[in-house]
Amino acid sequence: MAAEYDIAALKASLVQQLGDEAAIYPVRIEQRFPRILARIVDLWGTSACDNYLQSLMVSDRTDRQGFPADVATEIFRLSMAHGALGLSSQTSASGWAGLDDGELYKKSINRKDNGR
């Protein structure tokens, strides 16, 4: 199946797009799910990438077993990097739209300082 994809080109493209975050390149996804890697590379930098990564993490289909833990971790890291690089869409279905990790962290520190 990997023969259908130019893995070297996909890797080069994603590593370049990740920039300083290149260390999170998804090696396990590349090895086990090259079609997913190709889709991520194709969508990277768009709001559609957020939706795709979300659909990989949370399935509404009951016949899915889920990904192995190492692959799921890579999907999660890519999702977080996409957001940290400012590539995420501004709209989120999570209810946490508009709050970045820094704001959440500050709020959690303030709660601890106030004895909550």
N, C-alpha and C positions, 0 to 999 in steps of 0.2 A: 504494500500500500504506500509506503514512503517513497517508492520510485515514481509515483504520480506527482510528487511535489519536489520542487527545487529547494531542498532543506537549507543548503548553504545560502541561497539568496534570501530565503525567509529569515534565517538567523541574522544575517548581516543587516537586513532592513529593521528588524525589531531591536537589535542591539543598538543601532544608530538612534532609533526613536526613543529608546530608554535612556540614552545619555548616561548621566551619572548613576542611574539606577540599573545599569547593565548587569550587575551581579545577580539580579533576580530573573535573568533569562530562564525561561521554563524548559529545562533540559528534559524532564520527565514527560511533559506534554509533547515535546519534539519527538521523543523516542516512541511513545505509545499512541499518541493521537495527532499525527501530522496534519490531518484535515482541520482540527481545532486550532492548531498553530497558524495554519494558512488563513483561517477566518479571523483570528485575532490580529494578525499583521494587516490584513485587508481593512479591518474596521478601526484600528488604533487611531486615536485622536478624534474620534467622532462620538456623539452621544449614543449611536448604535452599538458601540463597543461596550458601553456601560450596560446596556440592555442584554447584550450577548453574554457578557461575563456573569451577570445576575442570573440569566437563564441556566447557565452551567452550574451555578452554586445552589440554586433552589429550583427544583423541578416540580411541576404540577402533575406529572405523570407517575402513577403508582407502580408501573412496571419497570422502573429504573432502579438499579442497584446503587448508583452513586459511583463516584470516582475513588480510586485508592487514595489514602491520606496524603501521600506525597504530591499527587496531582492536584488534589483539592487545595492543598496549601499553595501551590504555584498559581492556581486560578485566583485565590484570595489575594495573594501578593500583587499580582498583575492588576487586579481591581483597585487595590489600595494605591498602587503607583500611578495608575491612570488618574485617580482623584488628586493625589499629591502633586502631580505634574500640571494640574489645572486643566486636565483634558476631559473631566467629567461634565456631564450635562448639569445644568443648574436645577433641574427638576428631578426630584427623587420620590419614589413611591414609599420610602421608608418612614416619612414623617420627620426626618432629621435634615431635610433639605436646608441649605443655607448655613449650616453649622459645619465648620471644618474641625479636624482633629485638635488643632490648637485651642479653639474655643471650648470644646468639650473638656479638654485637659484642664484649662484654667478654671472652669466651673467646678470640676471635681476637687481641685486643690482648695478652692474657696470653701466648699462644703466641709472639708476636713478641718480647715483652719477655724471654722465657725462652730465646730463641735457637732456637726450633723452626721 
